[in-house]
Amino acid sequence: MHGPIHFDMSLEDAMMTQRAIRRLKPDPVDDALVLHLIELALKAPTGSNAQNWEFVVVRDPAVRAKLARLNRQAWNLYGGLGRWLVKRSGDEGMRKILDAVQWQADHFEEIPVIVVACLRGVIPPWPPVATGSAYGSIYPSVQNLLLAARAAGLGAALITLPLWSKWLARRALGLPWKVSPCAVIPLGWPRGRYGLTTRRPVGEVVSLDRYGNRAFLAAPR
């Protein structure tokens, strides 16, 4: 059982401890909580204020199984390539990530809630500015949902492997061709724990005025 849910975590704390949580318990997640997460997701901006989101909440085991199959089909390719690269490089951090993704693929049918974020309309493949603009209308809402999930103590991750075939994903979800699936967010109570994430220092990724001018790197001591 899970206690009362409070959204009183500071935004900074949610951002500092947000991470992709893939190992989830099969315990149920209340509809009211899922709907509140999506309500918060809807506060994000969209291009031209179109508000053209659509969210599909998947609980049906049959639909979940179809998404799981699509996820594994893609993961069999990418996971195999990833394992080969890790074997060559010996990257222990990447191996742990691959293990988590493998666990998610193996247990996909047990995840209590799958949220599929969609956009009304066909996402144009050309010109690139139109494609970028379209996705810019859905990913801010997905980030809102992820942060809200973190504040509620839920585990979540943004994945796209089940969407390797938009046509098959549409069939699995009963989507019309004018609704485009963009992201899949498995939701559930985490088996592990949250903690501070490890990231590169900001000075290493910020350039001033032109690329490579690392003006904000701390001076060596």
Secondary structure, 3 states (H helix, E strand, C coil): CCCCCCCCCCHHHHHHHCCCCCCECCCCCCHHHHHHHHHHHCCCCCHHHCCCEEEEEECCHHHHHHHHHHHHHHHHHHHHHHHHHHHHHCCHHHHHHHHHHHHHHHCHHHCCEEEEEEEECCCCCCCHHHHHHHHCCCHHHHHHHHHHHHHHCCEECCECHHHCCHHHHHHHHCCCCCEEEEEEEEEECECCCCCCCCCCCHHHCCCCCCCCCCCCCCCCC
